[in-house]
Amino acid sequence: MGLFTFDRMITPVFIHVIYWIGIIAVVLAGIGTIREGSPIRGTLGIIMGLIVVRVGCEVLIVLFRINDNLAAIRAGKGR
């Protein structure tokens, strides 16, 4: 029932899916760049892309954890 009253968020599950799609996209793009004749650029692209995807998803997860903590604080004060 929490799904219909927005008591429980489903977006963190989607963030994990987006993370894995991002990893696959970065690696494929990097491999494509390496095959085009730029191995250094492709390797750096893979490394930097993986870091950017990871940090971006972590920021989103942190925002949802802040929301969970604020909801727990609110529930504790109501008692």
N, C-alpha and C positions, 0 to 999 in steps of 0.2 A: 504494500500500500504506500510505502514511502516514495515509490517511484512517481506516483501521481500527485503527491503533495510537495515534491521537491525537497524532501527531507534527506534523501540520498542522491548523490550526484553520480551520473554515469559517464561524465566527460573524462575522468581520469583513465577509464578503460580505452576511450578513443585516443587519448594522448599516447598510450603505449602502442597502439596500432600506427598512429602517425609517426612515431619514433622509428619503428621498424621499416616503414615505407620510406622514410627519409634516409635511413642508413642504406637501404638497397639502391635508392636513386643516386646518392652520393658516390657509392662504390661503382655503379655502372657508368656514371658520368666520368669518373676518374679513369676507369679502364678505357673508356672511349678516347679520352684525351691522351692517354699513354699510347694507344694504338695509332693515333694520328701522328705520332712522332715527337711528343713532348712528355718524356717520362718524368722529368723533374716537376713540371707543372701539374701533371696528373697526380703524382704522389702527394705533392703539397695540397692539391685540391681535395684529395681524399682525406688527408689528416685534418685540414682546417674545416672541411665540410662536416666530418664526424663530430668535431668539437662543437661547431655551431648548432648542429641538430641536437646534440646531447644537452647543451646549456639551455637552448630554447625550450626543450621539453621539461627540463628540470625547473625552470622558472614557472611554467604553467602548473606543474605539480605542486610547487611551493605555494602558489596562490590558492589552490584548492585545499591544501593542508591548513593554511591560515584560516580559511573559511570554516573548516571542521573544528579547529581549536576555538574560534570565536563562538561557534554554535554550542560547544561543550561548556564554555564559560557562561554563556547566556542561560543554558539549562541548569547549571549549578546555582546561579544567583536567584532563580525563580523558586527555589525550595526553601 
